[in-house]
């Protein structure tokens, strides 16, 4: 009887061909994209500016897991304040090959492929503005970003690839990571290869910066400024380069459902500088009935000799590679600045950093598109503290990112401009074809010393210091 009732309740519905439902045109097309043009007003360092930001994006994920965006901001000075640069367009943003290569803002490939009965291949490739890079357990590269400079955007490469399956009835895998901070070759690059079986893992890493300076040149015999060349870069002399090698061991303990616990041991060696050991524990818990939230905690003990700086390539590296001493503003330059300012390599070499340090961090992520992480590192030496906080939200109604980091003497003076990096980006789609955006920050740039010319293509005295950024505008977009 019940079977009959169910069958009798079903009815046929006839639909004429012209009236049949059709998917929207944008769902039929295999290639999607948009043309975007942003316009805003604000300040970059001393200059009030008008910003024009054209870009072009393609989304090919219906064909292949690829996304692409090309574009670049053009900052036009509305008033050329002291120190004057002359041209209307900020030439310091367009005076190197890397500035033009950075027109490739984003190229992303994310592939997940299955083969055989248990095999799987995962590929994650990012090309463009690298806002956060971590390799392995982060003892060598953690929080690295390639474009935290007001005058130098960069396009880099961050690749992670992994193959996994079963070996002797136990999970096994092999992976490779490759990072190139700058397609023009002026920042770090290196690789990590690793293999794991039944939870145990072994990895080897090599990273370096072949053009890292070791000696800076005082300006015209003066003791209060360094030489800035015609391309607005600090002039260097003598040997170049910094290199790091590391061996890491770990074990993954998990129920594949609610928790992951990974104790690890990293042994690092930096030729010409020193060596160190990292002993840590990384835990992650999956939360919620739908298991869509993850909470992670990291605790680490570090021991090194006098020439070892833990996590050498960190969030500050692109600035510290030129000058480790932090100066916030031109007026803060000490009289003997040129005799005490050192690139990071020389700073680590000449200061005693030996002893015990540590690192602790907590992170949270949700599958809907929210991420938060904050971590504190103590290391011996003059710049013994690093505090880094990041927040990211990527939702249909708002996109937001926040970075704040401070490095200085031991303590919690994290709002002191000397030694601080800050960047805030907000984008709010108010209509289908219109966004409102805001940017603010305190980032590093090569600055001219007081009384020196800032004109492009002219050498002068200067230093690496801080510059403010504030921008508010709207962006029109046309998508298909």
C-alpha positions in Angstrom: 0.0 0.0 0.0 2.8 2.4 0.9 4.6 1.7 -2.3 1.4 2.4 -4.3 0.8 5.7 -2.5 4.3 6.9 -3.2 3.9 6.0 -6.9 0.5 7.6 -7.2 1.8 10.9 -5.8 4.4 11.4 -8.5 3.2 13.5 -11.4 4.6 14.3 -14.8 5.1 18.0 -15.6 5.5 18.9 -19.3 7.6 22.0 -20.1 7.8 23.4 -23.6 11.3 23.7 -25.0 11.3 27.5 -25.1 10.2 27.7 -21.5 12.8 25.2 -20.1 15.0 26.7 -17.3 18.5 27.8 -18.5 21.5 28.6 -16.3 22.6 32.2 -16.4 25.0 33.1 -19.2 27.9 33.7 -16.7 27.5 30.0 -15.6 27.6 28.7 -19.2 30.9 30.5 -20.0 34.1 28.7 -19.1 36.2 31.8 -18.8 35.3 34.6 -16.3 37.0 37.8 -15.6 36.8 41.5 -14.8 38.2 44.9 -15.6 38.7 47.1 -12.6 39.7 50.7 -12.2 40.3 52.3 -8.8 40.8 55.9 -8.0 41.6 57.4 -4.6 43.3 60.2 -2.7 45.7 60.1 0.3 49.3 60.3 1.3 52.4 58.3 0.6 55.2 59.4 3.0 55.3 63.3 2.7 53.3 63.5 -0.6 49.6 64.0 -1.0 48.7 61.9 -4.0 46.0 60.8 -6.4 46.1 57.1 -7.1 45.0 55.4 -10.2 44.8 51.5 -10.0 43.8 49.7 -13.2 43.8 45.9 -13.3 42.6 43.0 -15.4 41.6 39.6 -13.9 40.8 36.2 -15.4 39.2 33.2 -13.6 39.8 29.9 -15.5 38.7 27.5 -12.8 36.0 26.1 -15.0 38.8 24.9 -17.3 41.8 24.6 -15.0 42.5 25.7 -11.4 44.0 29.0 -12.5 43.4 32.6 -11.5 45.3 35.6 -12.9 45.4 39.3 -12.3 47.5 42.0 -13.9 47.7 45.6 -12.8 49.7 48.3 -10.8 49.0 51.5 -8.9 50.1 54.7 -10.4 50.7 57.4 -7.7 50.6 61.0 -8.9 51.8 63.7 -6.5 49.3 66.5 -6.2 51.9 68.6 -4.4 55.6 67.9 -4.4 56.5 68.5 -0.8 60.0 68.6 0.7 62.1 66.6 0.0 61.1 67.3 -3.6 61.4 64.7 -6.3 60.5 66.7 -9.4 58.3 64.5 -11.7 54.6 64.3 -11.0 54.6 60.4 -11.0 56.5 58.9 -8.1 59.5 57.7 -10.0 60.9 55.8 -7.0 58.1 53.3 -7.7 59.1 52.8 -11.3 62.9 52.8 -11.4 63.8 49.1 -11.3 63.0 46.0 -13.4 61.2 44.4 -10.4 58.7 47.3 -10.4 57.6 46.4 -13.9 57.6 42.6 -13.3 55.2 43.3 -10.3 52.5 44.2 -12.8 51.9 40.4 -12.5 50.0 40.9 -9.3 48.6 37.4 -9.0 48.9 34.0 -10.7 47.5 31.1 -8.7 47.3 27.4 -9.5 45.6 25.1 -7.0 45.3 21.5 -8.1 44.2 18.3 -6.3 44.5 15.1 -8.3 43.7 11.5 -7.4 45.5 8.5 -9.0 45.3 4.8 -8.3 43.5 3.5 -5.3 45.1 5.7 -2.7 47.4 8.1 -4.5 47.0 11.9 -4.4 48.9 14.9 -5.8 48.5 18.4 -4.5 50.0 21.5 -6.1 49.7 25.0 -4.8 51.5 27.7 -6.8 51.4 31.5 -6.1 53.1 34.1 -8.2 52.9 37.8 -7.4 52.7 39.8 -4.1 53.7 37.3 -1.4 52.2 38.6 1.8 53.2 35.6 4.1 55.5 32.7 3.3 56.5 29.9 5.7 58.7 27.0 4.9 58.6 23.9 7.0 58.3 24.6 10.7 59.3 28.3 10.1 62.7 28.1 11.8 64.4 29.5 8.7 61.6 31.3 6.8 58.4 32.5 8.6 56.2 35.4 7.8 58.4 36.5 4.9 56.8 39.2 2.6 58.3 40.6 -0.6 56.5 43.9 -1.0 56.5 45.7 2.4 58.3 48.7 0.9 56.6 51.9 -0.2 58.8 52.3 -3.3 59.3 48.7 -4.3 56.5 46.3 -5.3 57.8 42.8 -6.1 56.4 39.7 -7.8 57.7 36.4 -6.4 57.0 32.6 -6.5 55.8 30.4 -3.7 55.3 26.7 -4.7 54.2 23.7 -2.6 53.8 20.3 -4.2 53.1 17.0 -2.5 52.5 13.4 -3.6 51.1 10.9 -1.1 49.7 7.4 -0.9 50.3 4.1 1.0 53.6 2.4 1.4 53.7 -0.9 3.2 50.2 -0.2 4.4 51.2 3.1 6.0 50.6 6.7 4.8 53.6 8.0 3.0 54.4 11.1 1.0 57.1 13.3 -0.6 56.9 17.1 -1.0 58.9 20.1 -2.3 58.7 23.8 -1.6 60.3 26.5 -3.7 60.4 30.2 -2.9 61.7 33.1 -5.0 61.0 36.4 -3.4 61.6 38.5 -6.6 61.4 37.5 -10.2 64.1 40.2 -10.8 66.4 38.2 -8.5 67.0 40.8 -5.8 65.5 38.9 -2.8 65.7 35.4 -1.3 65.2 32.1 -3.0 65.5 28.5 -2.0 63.9 25.1 -1.6 62.9 22.4 0.9 62.5 18.7 0.1 60.9 16.3 2.5 59.6 12.8 2.8 57.4 11.1 5.5 56.2 7.6 6.3 53.9 6.4 9.1 53.9 9.8 10.7 57.7 10.3 10.8 59.2 13.0 8.5 62.6 14.2 7.4 63.3 17.4 5.4 66.3 19.4 4.1 66.2 23.1 3.3 68.6 25.5 1.5 67.8 29.2 1.3 69.9 32.2 0.4 70.1 35.8 -0.7 73.0 36.1 -3.2 72.9 39.9 -3.3 72.5 40.5 0.5 74.9 43.4 1.4 77.5 43.2 4.1 79.0 46.7 4.2 77.3 50.1 3.6 79.0 53.3 2.3 78.9 56.6 4.3 77.7 59.6 2.3 80.5 62.0 1.2 82.6 61.4 4.2 79.8 62.3 6.7 79.0 60.2 9.8 75.2 60.9 9.9 74.0 59.4 6.5 74.6 56.6 4.1 75.1 56.8 0.3 71.9 56.5 -1.7 72.5 55.8 -5.4 70.7 57.1 -8.5 68.0 54.4 -8.2 67.2 55.2 -4.6 69.1 52.3 -3.1 71.7 52.2 -0.3 75.1 51.9 -1.8 77.1 48.8 -0.7 80.7 47.6 -1.0 82.7 44.4 -0.5 81.3 40.9 -0.3 77.7 40.0 -0.8 75.4 37.1 0.1 73.8 35.2 2.9 72.9 31.5 3.0 71.2 29.0 5.4 70.9 25.3 5.4 68.6 23.2 7.6 67.7 19.6 8.6 64.3 19.0 10.2 62.8 15.9 11.8 59.2 15.6 13.0 56.4 13.1 13.9 52.7 13.6 13.2 50.3 12.2 15.7 46.6 12.5 14.7 43.2 10.8 14.8 42.5 12.3 11.4 39.3 13.8 12.8 39.9 16.2 15.7 43.5 16.9 16.5 47.1 16.9 15.1 50.2 17.0 17.3 53.6 17.5 15.7 56.8 17.6 17.8 59.8 18.7 15.7 63.5 19.3 15.8 65.2 21.7 13.4 69.0 22.0 13.0 70.2 25.0 11.0 73.6 26.2 9.8 74.4 29.6 8.3 77.9 29.5 6.6 80.0 32.4 7.9 77.6 33.2 10.8 76.5 30.4 13.1 74.3 27.5 13.9 71.2 26.8 16.0 68.6 24.3 17.2 64.8 24.6 17.3 62.8 22.2 19.5 59.1 22.7 19.2 55.6 21.4 19.3 52.8 22.4 16.8 49.3 21.4 17.7 46.0 21.9 15.9 42.5 21.2 16.9 39.4 21.0 14.7 36.4 22.7 16.2 32.6 22.7 15.7 30.0 20.2 14.8 30.8 20.6 11.1 34.6 20.7 11.7 35.0 24.0 9.9 37.2 25.8 12.4 40.8 25.1 13.4 42.7 26.3 16.4 46.5 26.0 16.5 49.2 26.6 19.2 52.9 26.6 18.6 55.6 26.5 21.4 59.3 26.4 20.6 62.7 26.5 22.4 65.7 27.8 20.5 69.4 27.5 21.2 72.1 29.1 19.1 75.7 30.3 19.1 76.8 34.0 18.8 76.3 34.3 15.1 72.8 32.7 14.8 69.6 34.7 14.4 66.5 32.4 14.5 64.1 32.7 11.6 66.7 34.8 9.7 64.3 35.4 6.7 61.3 36.8 8.6 58.7 39.6 8.1 61.4 42.3 8.5 64.0 40.8 6.2 63.4 42.8 3.0 64.2 45.9 5.0 66.8 44.5 7.4 68.9 43.0 4.6 69.9 46.6 3.9 69.9 48.1 7.4 69.3 46.3 10.7 69.2 49.5 12.8 65.7 50.9 13.0 65.1 54.6 12.4 61.6 55.8 12.2 61.9 59.4 10.9 64.7 61.6 9.4 64.8 63.7 12.5 65.7 60.5 14.6 69.1 60.0 12.8 71.9 60.0 15.4 75.1 62.0 14.7 77.2 58.8 14.3 74.5 56.9 12.3 76.7 56.0 9.3 79.3 54.4 11.6 76.8 52.2 13.5 74.2 51.3 10.8 74.8 47.7 9.6 73.0 45.4 7.1 71.5 42.3 8.7 74.4 40.0 7.8 77.0 42.3 9.5 74.6 43.0 12.4 74.4 39.3 13.2 78.1 38.8 12.7 79.2 41.6 15.0 76.7 41.1 17.9 76.7 38.3 20.4 73.4 36.5 19.9 74.3 33.3 21.7 72.0 31.7 24.3 68.5 30.4 24.7 65.4 31.9 23.2 61.9 30.8 22.4 58.7 31.4 20.3 55.0 31.0 21.0 52.0 31.6 18.7 48.3 31.0 18.5 46.3 30.9 15.3 42.7 30.4 14.3 41.1 29.8 10.9 37.6 29.2 9.6 36.7 27.6 6.3 34.3 30.5 5.5 37.4 32.8 5.0 38.7 34.1 8.3 42.2 33.8 9.7 44.0 35.2 12.8 47.5 34.6 14.1 49.7 36.2 16.7 53.2 35.2 17.8 56.0 36.4 20.0 59.7 35.5 19.7 62.5 36.2 22.2 66.1 35.9 21.0 69.3 37.1 22.7 71.0 40.3 21.5 70.2 44.0 21.0 67.0 43.3 19.0 65.7 40.6 21.2 61.9 40.7 20.6 59.7 40.2 17.7 55.9 40.4 17.9 53.8 39.7 14.7 50.0 39.7 14.4 48.0 39.0 11.2 44.3 39.1 10.5 42.5 38.2 7.3 38.8 38.1 6.2 37.8 37.1 2.7 34.0 37.1 2.4 31.5 38.1 -0.3 30.6 41.3 1.6 34.1 42.3 2.8 37.8 41.6 2.3 40.2 42.7 5.0 43.8 42.1 5.9 45.8 43.5 8.8 49.5 43.1 9.6 51.3 44.6 12.6 54.9 43.6 13.5 57.5 45.1 15.8 61.1 44.2 16.4 63.2 45.9 19.1 64.7 45.5 22.5 63.2 43.0 24.9 59.8 44.2 26.1 56.3 45.0 24.8 56.7 48.5 23.3 54.9 47.2 20.2 53.5 50.6 19.2 56.9 52.4 19.0 57.3 53.5 15.4 61.0 52.6 15.5 61.0 49.0 14.5 57.3 48.7 13.5 55.6 47.6 10.4 51.9 48.0 9.8 49.6 47.5 6.9 45.8 47.6 6.7 43.8 46.8 3.5 40.0 46.9 3.3 37.7 46.4 0.3 33.9 46.5 0.6 31.7 45.7 -2.5 28.8 48.1 -2.1 27.3 47.3 -5.5 27.9 44.6 -8.1 30.0 47.0 -10.1 31.4 49.3 -7.4 33.8 48.8 -4.5 35.0 51.1 -1.7 38.6 50.5 -0.6 40.9 51.9 2.1 44.6 51.4 2.7 46.8 52.5 5.6 50.1 51.6 7.0 53.6 52.4 8.2 56.1 50.7 5.9 59.8 51.0 5.2 61.4 52.9 2.4 64.8 54.3 1.5 64.6 57.9 2.8 66.8 60.9 2.0 68.5 62.6 5.0 67.4 66.1 6.0 68.8 68.7 3.6 69.4 66.2 0.8 67.8 66.1 -2.5 65.1 63.5 -3.2 65.2 64.0 -7.0 65.1 60.8 -9.0 68.4 59.6 -10.6 70.4 61.7 -8.2 72.7 60.2 -5.5 72.4 61.6 -2.0 72.7 60.8 1.7 70.0 58.7 3.3 68.9 55.6 5.3 66.2 53.0 5.5 63.3 54.4 7.6 59.6 54.5 7.9 56.9 56.1 5.8 53.2 56.5 6.2 50.5 55.3 3.8 46.9 56.4 3.8 44.5 56.0 0.8 40.8 56.0 0.4 38.9 55.5 -2.9 36.4 53.7 -5.0 36.8 51.1 -7.8 34.5 50.5 -10.7 34.5 47.0 -12.1 33.0 45.2 -15.1 32.8 41.4 -14.9 31.8 38.7 -17.3 
